[in-house]
Amino acid sequence: MATYSQTTFDSSNYNTNRPRYKDSLVDTIVSFHQRTPDAATDLAVDVATGTGIFARQLQRSFSKVIGTDISATMLQSARAANADASPIEFVQTPAEDLSFLATNSVDVITVATGAHWFDIDKFVSEAQRVLKKTGTLVIFGYTGFAHFVDYPQCDAILKDFGLGDEGLGPFWDKGREVLVEGYRKYIP
């Protein structure tokens, strides 16, 4: 995670070039959340918001959105990218410390391609504390590569060379393997 927190990291370029999630994902999250009787859409917290990409997508469905990130550099770009939109509160804090939020105060917590950087046990404990009894925790992500629809033989080559121990695997940041496996490690 240190790369994204460095003051020399070009977070505006990251914001411009990072893939976006489909708006239908927000619809799916809200629909799932509202299956619980009395579930509200007052407050969503996007943890590891980075430049606020997914936090901005949440705005149309929640009365208030807060984006948190450990990186001041990323949050600076988040604030700049959101300058002309409805206000999002951006808070610099690690995912494992949501102490600025009251217990049982949050309707939905999202983590969009960021949970692989967390101390997951501490984060989940803190998420359980701040979520309302009707609250929803949503952790999702994308690997961004490792599947060739028309050339399946390339999948194995890319996986072995791009991620494997004999190829580029040792050069990836710690936590990448959790993301590549679709966060399966976090499922009890």
N, C-alpha and C positions, 0 to 999 in steps of 0.2 A: 504494500500500500504506500510505501514511502515515495514512490515515483509521483503519485498524484498529489501528494502534499508538498512537494518541493516548490519553492517560490518561482523557480525557473520553468516549471511545467506549463505548457501552453494550453490552459484550460479552455480558452475561447475556441481554439482549433478543435479540441476534443468535443466541445459542445456542437460545433458546426458539423463535424463528420461522424459522430456517434450515431449508429442506427437508432431509429425510433420504434417504439412498440405500436401496434395497431390500436386505434381508439376502441375497437371492439373488446380489447383486453380489459379496459376500465369498465365497460358495460358488463362483462362477465364477472368481474370482481364484485361490483355493486349488486348484481343479481344474486350471486352466491351469498353475499353478506345479508341481503334482505330476506333470505329464506328463514332466518331466525326471527321469531315474533319480536316486535318492538325494537328491531335493529334500526339505528338512526344513521344519518349521513351528515352529522354535524362537523366531525373532525377526523381528518385523515393525516397520518404522519408518514412521510416517505423517508425512510432511514437509508443512509448512504446515498443521498440524493445526487451527489456529484454536482453537476451544473444545473440540476433541477428539471431535467427533461421529463421524468415521469411525474414529478410533483405538478408541473404545468398541465399535464394531461388529466390529472385528478381534479383540477379546479372546477370543471363543469359539473361535477357530480357531488361535491362536498361544500358545505357552507364555509369551512375554513380548512386550509392545508398548511402544514408545517413540513419543511424539508430539513433534515439534519445531515451533517457530514463532519468528518474529522478534519477535513482540509479547508483551510481559509482560502486558498487559491481557487478551489472549485466553487466555493460559496460566493466568491467575488463575481465569478462568471455567471452563477445562477441568478444573483441579484440583477446583474446587467441585462441578462436575457429576459428577465421578467419585468423590466422597468415599465413597460407600457400595458401590462396586464393587471388583472385583479391581484391584490397583494397576497403574497405567500410569505410567511414568516420563515426565515432561514436561521438555523441555530447551529453553531459550531460545537459539536460534542461527539464523543465516540458512541458507537451504536449501543454499547453496553451500559451507557449512562444516560438515562432519560429522566434524570432527577428534576428537571425543569417542568416535567408534566405531573399533574396530580394523579393519584391512584384512581383507577376506574374512570378515566376521562376521555379515552380515545375510542373511536368507533372502528377504524381500520388502520392497520400498520402495513405498509408495503415495503418490500426490499427488492429492487429491480437490479438484478445482476450485481449484487454486492455482498451477500451473506457469506461468501467464501473467505472474506477478510476478517470475519468476526470471531470472537470467543463465543461460539454459538450457545453454550449453556448459560453464560451470563446474559447474553442478549435475550434469549427466550424467557428467562426469569424476569427480566426487566419489562419485556413486552407483556407478559402475563400480569404484571403489577399495574401497568397503565391502561390496559384494555378494559373496556366495560365488559360486564358479564355477557353481553350480546356482541362483543367485538370479534373481529376477524384479523388474523395474521396471515399475510400473503407473501411468500418468498418464491421468486421465480427468476429465471435468467435464460440467456442463450449462450451457446458456445461460440457462435459466429463462424464456425467452420467444421470440418471433419465429416462432411457428407456431400457426395457428388451423385446427384440423381441419375444422370446419364452414364456415369463411369464408376460403378460401385467398386471396381478393383482399385481405384485411387483412394478410397476410404482407408483401407488397410495401410497403404503407403504413407498417407498423411498422418494417420494415427501413430504409426511406428516412428517415422522420422520427425514429424512436427511435435509430438508429445512424448514419445518414448525415451527411455533412459539412454539409449544408444544414439539418439539424435539430439533434437533441441529441447527435450523435456527438462533437463537440469537447468536450463537458462530461463524458464518461466518463473514468475513470482510464486512463492509459496501460496497454496490455496487454489491454484488454477485447476488442479485435478478434481477438486470438489465440484467446481462449476462444470467441468467437462462431463462429469458423471451425473449431471442434472440434479445436484443436491440430494441424491439418494442416501448419502451418508447421514442426513439429518432426519430421515424417516424412521420412527421407532419400530 
